[in-house]
Amino acid sequence: MKKLLYTPAAIIGLFFMFSFTPSVTESISTDEQLPVRGFCISAPSPGRVDEFMSFIKEELAPRHVNTLILRVDYNYRFKTHPELRGRNPLTKHDVNKLVKACRENNIRIIPQINLLGHQSWANRPGKLLATYPEFDETPDVKFPENYEWPNEDGLYCKSYCPLHPGVHNIVFDIVDEICDVFESDAFHAGMDEVFYIGDDKCPRCSGRDNAELFAGEVRKIHNHLALTGRELWIWGDRLIDGKSTGIGMWEASMNNTWRAIDMIPKDVFICDWHYERPDPTPVMFAMKGFRVASCPYRKPAVGVSEAQNMIMYRQQSARVMRDNFQGVIQTVWTSAGNFMDEYYGRKEPAKTDESAVACFKSMFAVLED
């Protein structure tokens, strides 16, 4: 018998063909509408922690936001590796205040540190590679004095080498520390936009399958977190075939990491970000057995569509599939201070009808209808 192979695009098509037809479904209560109503933003600077606590209480809680992903990265006063402290880092006291605010408002707080990719920005390395340059997957790629994209080296953000024998000893120390101080039962590892992987010049990764390398790193992080009963959350773009879906290299993979979707544990939570269109890839992740949330950014129409689509997916699915469609997470790619300044009218957005603030307000207004 000939074996049938289904691409991600075919899976999405099949779901729409067979799922969105008139059928008898169980009614869904308001509380079950979307299990995850999330907000993702960089952690506030120490001087704005109190203001952010008020934002949690006065803006997130009334909208029934129940999940807060805080991008901490190296902006914490680490004790295990003080050499990795960023400038003006949060203290344990600062974090305790944020944890208390979330607990009082029934919000699950999940810290994030970018792992694997996003180890540099523009013409400078991030804290990990600046401190431990031996972890660099592409040490031969030098930072230009004036960064431009595109460039001959394909340099967007650097990655650490997932097979370097010393990298996880360092990384897991700070992951454990940040999870402990946030009292979290989950950790977000980022892992988006990984363009440098399996480099031909890497003595460890050269010649290896990019999908195997990516999946191996996901499994390693997942298994480490499982030792303390914690979940792994990641962005979903590297698990989408950018060619067959037509999504391309940014919100999907063009370097073959997408095949890792069949090589990682099913209890990894997928944050499926799409900022230009509400691409229906949550269907693919759900049909593969993953829990997934849609993640918009700055376009209100996209955020509204993603929320409405997620509700539709849940309403039109059988129970086993419904539980995989978890909800939505508003993402913010500026500082918490900048977001609050814009939110409260102290700063004008670059585009009044296209901003994270506008998207956040529009999407959650729909969810309250």
C-alpha positions as CSV (number, residue, x, y, z in Angstrom):
1,M,0.0,0.0,0.0
2,K,1.3,3.4,-0.9
3,K,2.0,5.6,2.2
4,L,0.2,8.9,2.2
5,L,2.3,12.0,3.3
6,Y,0.5,15.1,4.4
7,T,2.2,18.5,4.4
8,P,1.3,21.1,7.0
9,A,-0.8,22.9,4.3
10,A,-2.7,19.7,3.5
11,I,-3.4,19.1,7.2
12,I,-4.9,22.6,7.5
13,G,-7.0,22.0,4.4
14,L,-8.3,18.7,5.7
15,F,-9.3,20.2,9.0
16,F,-11.4,22.9,7.2
17,M,-13.0,20.4,4.9
18,F,-14.1,18.0,7.6
19,S,-14.4,20.1,10.8
20,F,-16.3,23.2,9.8
21,T,-19.5,21.6,8.7
22,P,-22.8,21.7,10.5
23,S,-22.8,19.2,13.3
24,V,-24.1,18.6,16.8
25,T,-21.5,19.8,19.3
26,E,-21.4,20.2,23.1
27,S,-22.2,23.6,24.4
28,I,-19.3,25.6,25.8
29,S,-19.7,27.7,28.8
30,T,-18.3,31.3,29.1
31,D,-15.5,30.1,31.4
32,E,-14.4,27.5,28.8
33,Q,-14.5,30.0,25.9
34,L,-10.7,30.4,25.9
35,P,-8.6,28.7,28.6
36,V,-5.6,31.0,27.9
37,R,-6.1,34.7,27.7
38,G,-2.5,35.9,27.7
39,F,-0.3,38.9,27.6
40,C,3.4,38.7,26.7
41,I,5.8,41.7,27.3
42,S,9.3,42.4,28.5
43,A,9.7,42.5,32.2
44,P,9.5,46.1,33.6
45,S,12.7,47.9,34.7
46,P,13.1,48.1,38.5
47,G,12.0,51.7,38.5
48,R,8.6,50.8,36.9
49,V,7.7,47.7,38.8
50,D,5.2,49.4,41.0
51,E,3.5,51.0,37.9
52,F,3.4,47.6,36.2
53,M,1.8,46.1,39.2
54,S,-1.0,48.7,38.9
55,F,-1.3,47.8,35.2
56,I,-1.8,44.2,36.1
57,K,-4.5,45.0,38.6
58,E,-6.3,47.8,36.7
59,E,-5.9,46.7,33.0
60,L,-5.1,43.0,32.8
61,A,-7.2,41.6,35.5
62,P,-10.5,43.3,34.5
63,R,-10.0,41.9,31.0
64,H,-9.7,38.4,32.5
65,V,-6.1,38.0,31.4
66,N,-5.0,34.8,33.1
67,T,-1.5,34.3,31.7
68,L,1.4,36.7,31.8
69,I,4.6,35.9,29.9
70,L,7.4,38.1,31.1
71,R,10.5,38.3,28.9
72,V,13.2,38.5,31.5
73,D,16.3,37.3,29.5
74,Y,19.3,38.6,31.4
75,N,17.6,41.5,33.2
76,Y,17.8,39.8,36.6
77,R,20.3,39.9,39.4
78,F,21.4,36.2,39.0
79,K,23.2,34.6,41.9
80,T,24.2,31.5,40.1
81,H,25.9,33.4,37.4
82,P,26.4,37.1,38.3
83,E,28.5,37.5,35.2
84,L,25.3,37.3,33.2
85,R,23.5,40.1,34.9
86,G,22.2,42.8,32.5
87,R,22.3,46.5,33.1
88,N,19.8,47.7,35.8
89,P,18.5,44.1,36.5
90,L,15.5,43.2,38.6
91,T,16.1,42.1,42.1
92,K,14.5,39.2,43.9
93,H,12.4,41.8,45.8
94,D,11.2,43.2,42.5
95,V,10.2,39.8,41.2
96,N,8.4,38.9,44.5
97,K,6.2,42.0,44.0
98,L,5.3,41.0,40.5
99,V,4.5,37.4,41.6
100,K,2.3,38.7,44.4
101,A,0.4,41.0,42.0
102,C,-0.3,38.1,39.7
103,R,-1.3,35.8,42.4
104,E,-3.8,38.3,43.8
105,N,-5.3,38.7,40.4
106,N,-5.4,35.0,39.5
107,I,-2.8,35.3,36.7
108,R,-0.3,32.6,35.9
109,I,3.1,34.1,35.4
110,I,5.7,32.5,33.1
111,P,9.2,33.9,32.7
112,Q,11.1,33.8,29.4
113,I,14.8,33.6,28.6
114,N,15.6,33.3,24.9
115,L,17.3,30.0,24.3
116,L,19.1,28.7,21.1
117,G,18.4,31.7,18.9
118,H,18.2,35.5,19.6
119,Q,21.6,35.5,21.2
120,S,22.5,38.8,19.5
121,W,20.9,41.9,18.2
122,A,22.1,44.1,15.3
123,N,25.8,44.7,15.7
124,R,26.3,43.3,19.2
125,P,26.2,40.0,21.0
126,G,23.7,39.3,23.8
127,K,24.9,38.7,27.3
128,L,25.5,35.0,27.0
129,L,27.7,35.1,23.9
130,A,29.4,38.3,25.1
131,T,30.4,36.4,28.3
132,Y,30.9,33.0,26.7
133,P,31.9,33.5,23.1
134,E,32.9,29.9,22.8
135,F,29.2,29.0,22.7
136,D,28.7,30.9,19.4
137,E,27.4,28.6,16.6
138,T,28.9,30.9,13.9
139,P,32.1,32.6,15.4
140,D,33.4,33.3,11.9
141,V,30.5,35.7,11.3
142,K,31.7,39.0,12.6
143,F,29.5,41.8,13.8
144,P,29.5,44.8,11.3
145,E,30.1,48.3,12.6
146,N,26.9,49.4,10.9
147,Y,24.3,46.6,10.8
148,E,21.9,46.3,7.8
149,W,19.4,43.7,6.7
150,P,19.7,41.8,4.4
151,N,23.5,41.1,4.5
152,E,25.9,38.7,2.9
153,D,26.3,36.7,6.1
154,G,22.6,36.2,6.6
155,L,23.1,37.7,10.1
156,Y,19.9,38.5,11.9
157,C,20.4,37.1,15.3
158,K,23.2,34.7,16.4
159,S,22.5,31.3,18.0
160,Y,24.4,29.3,20.6
161,C,25.7,25.9,19.5
162,P,23.2,23.3,20.9
163,L,25.9,20.6,20.9
164,H,28.5,22.6,22.8
165,P,29.4,20.5,25.9
166,G,29.3,23.5,28.3
167,V,26.4,25.6,27.2
168,H,23.6,23.8,29.1
169,N,25.5,23.8,32.4
170,I,25.3,27.6,32.3
171,V,21.9,28.0,30.7
172,F,20.0,25.6,32.9
173,D,21.4,27.2,36.1
174,I,19.8,30.5,35.2
175,V,16.6,28.8,33.9
176,D,16.2,27.1,37.2
177,E,17.0,30.2,39.2
178,I,14.5,32.4,37.3
179,C,11.8,29.8,37.5
180,D,12.3,29.4,41.2
181,V,12.2,33.2,41.9
182,F,9.1,33.5,39.8
183,E,7.6,30.5,41.5
184,S,6.5,29.3,38.1
185,D,5.2,26.0,36.9
186,A,6.2,26.8,33.3
187,F,9.1,28.4,31.4
188,H,9.1,30.0,28.0
189,A,12.3,29.3,26.0
190,G,11.6,31.5,23.0
191,M,13.4,29.6,20.2
192,D,11.9,31.7,17.4
193,E,13.6,32.9,14.2
194,V,16.5,30.5,14.5
195,F,18.3,31.1,11.2
196,Y,21.8,30.0,12.4
197,I,21.7,26.2,13.0
198,G,23.7,23.3,11.8
199,D,26.4,25.6,10.4
200,D,28.8,24.0,8.0
201,K,31.8,25.3,9.9
202,C,30.6,24.2,13.3
203,P,32.8,21.3,14.4
204,R,29.9,19.7,16.3
205,C,26.8,20.6,14.1
206,S,28.2,20.4,10.6
207,G,26.5,17.8,8.4
208,R,23.7,17.2,10.9
209,D,20.0,17.5,10.2
210,N,18.6,20.9,11.2
211,A,15.3,19.3,12.3
212,E,17.2,16.8,14.5
213,L,19.3,19.6,16.0
214,F,16.3,21.8,16.8
215,A,14.2,18.9,18.1
216,G,17.2,17.7,20.2
217,E,17.4,21.1,21.9
218,V,13.7,21.3,22.5
219,R,13.8,17.8,24.1
220,K,16.8,18.7,26.2
221,I,15.1,21.8,27.6
222,H,11.8,20.0,28.0
223,N,13.4,17.1,29.9
224,H,15.3,19.4,32.2
225,L,12.2,21.3,33.1
226,A,10.3,18.1,33.7
227,L,12.6,17.2,36.5
228,T,11.0,20.0,38.6
229,G,7.5,19.5,37.1
230,R,7.5,22.5,34.8
231,E,6.1,22.9,31.3
232,L,8.0,24.1,28.3
233,W,6.5,26.9,26.2
234,I,8.0,28.0,22.8
235,W,7.2,30.1,19.8
236,G,5.9,27.9,16.9
237,D,7.5,29.5,13.8
238,R,10.4,27.0,13.5
239,L,7.8,24.1,13.3
240,I,5.9,25.4,10.3
241,D,7.0,24.6,6.7
242,G,7.5,28.1,5.2
243,K,7.5,26.8,1.7
244,S,4.4,24.5,1.5
245,T,2.3,27.0,3.5
246,G,3.7,30.1,1.7
247,I,4.3,31.8,5.0
248,G,8.0,32.3,4.4
249,M,11.2,32.6,6.5
250,W,10.1,34.8,9.4
251,E,6.8,33.3,10.7
252,A,7.8,29.8,9.5
253,S,10.9,27.8,8.6
254,M,12.8,27.7,5.4
255,N,15.8,25.8,6.8
256,N,14.1,22.5,7.4
257,T,13.6,22.8,11.2
258,W,9.9,22.4,10.6
259,R,10.2,18.6,10.5
260,A,11.0,18.7,14.2
261,I,7.3,19.0,14.8
262,D,7.2,15.2,14.7
263,M,10.2,14.8,17.0
264,I,9.3,16.7,20.1
265,P,7.1,15.9,23.1
266,K,3.4,16.7,22.7
267,D,3.1,18.5,26.0
268,V,5.2,21.4,24.7
269,F,2.9,24.4,24.6
270,I,3.1,26.2,21.2
271,C,2.7,30.0,21.0
272,D,1.8,30.5,17.3
273,W,2.6,34.0,16.3
274,H,1.3,35.6,13.1
275,Y,1.4,39.4,12.8
276,E,0.4,40.2,9.1
277,R,-2.4,37.6,8.6
278,P,-4.4,35.3,10.8
279,D,-2.8,32.2,9.2
280,P,-4.8,29.1,10.4
281,T,-1.7,27.2,11.6
282,P,-3.2,26.5,15.0
283,V,-5.1,23.8,13.2
284,M,-1.9,22.1,12.2
285,F,-0.5,22.2,15.8
286,A,-3.8,21.0,17.3
287,M,-4.0,18.1,14.8
288,K,-0.5,17.1,15.7
289,G,-1.5,16.9,19.3
290,F,-0.1,20.1,20.7
291,R,-1.9,22.7,22.8
292,V,-1.6,26.0,21.0
293,A,-2.4,29.7,21.4
294,S,-2.6,32.3,18.6
295,C,-0.4,35.4,19.2
296,P,-1.0,38.7,17.4
297,Y,1.0,41.9,17.8
298,R,0.2,45.3,16.3
299,K,-2.7,44.9,13.8
300,P,-6.0,45.0,15.5
301,A,-7.8,43.3,12.7
302,V,-5.4,40.4,12.9
303,G,-5.8,40.1,16.7
304,V,-9.6,40.2,16.4
305,S,-9.6,37.5,13.7
306,E,-7.2,35.3,15.6
307,A,-9.4,35.5,18.7
308,Q,-12.6,34.8,16.7
309,N,-10.9,31.9,14.9
310,M,-9.7,30.3,18.1
311,I,-13.2,30.5,19.5
312,M,-14.6,28.9,16.3
313,Y,-12.0,26.2,16.3
314,R,-13.1,25.2,19.8
315,Q,-16.8,25.4,19.1
316,Q,-16.5,23.3,15.9
317,S,-14.2,20.6,17.3
318,A,-14.7,17.4,19.2
319,R,-13.6,17.4,22.8
320,V,-10.2,15.8,22.1
321,M,-9.3,18.6,19.6
322,R,-11.1,21.4,21.4
323,D,-8.7,21.1,24.4
324,N,-5.7,21.7,22.1
325,F,-7.1,25.1,21.0
326,Q,-6.1,27.0,24.1
327,G,-6.6,30.7,23.4
328,V,-4.8,33.9,22.5
329,I,-1.7,35.8,23.7
330,Q,-1.2,39.5,22.9
331,T,2.5,40.0,22.3
332,V,4.3,43.3,22.8
333,W,7.8,43.9,21.3
334,T,8.8,47.1,23.2
335,S,9.7,47.8,26.8
336,A,7.0,47.6,29.4
337,G,7.6,51.3,30.1
338,N,7.1,52.3,26.5
339,F,3.9,50.2,26.3
340,M,2.5,51.8,29.4
341,D,3.4,55.3,28.2
342,E,1.5,54.7,25.0
343,Y,-1.4,53.0,26.8
344,Y,-1.9,55.9,29.2
345,G,-1.5,58.5,26.5
346,R,1.9,59.8,27.5
347,K,3.4,58.8,24.2
348,E,2.0,58.8,20.7
349,P,2.2,55.5,18.7
350,A,4.1,55.4,15.4
351,K,0.8,54.5,13.7
352,T,-2.4,55.3,15.6
353,D,-4.3,52.4,14.0
354,E,-1.5,49.9,14.1
355,S,0.1,49.3,17.5
356,A,0.3,46.7,20.2
357,V,-1.9,48.9,22.4
358,A,-4.6,49.2,19.7
359,C,-4.4,45.4,19.0
360,F,-4.6,44.6,22.7
361,K,-7.6,46.8,23.3
362,S,-9.4,45.6,20.2
363,M,-8.9,41.9,20.7
364,F,-9.9,41.9,24.4
365,A,-12.9,44.0,23.6
366,V,-14.1,41.3,21.3
367,L,-13.5,38.7,23.9
368,E,-15.7,40.6,26.4
369,D,-18.6,40.8,23.9
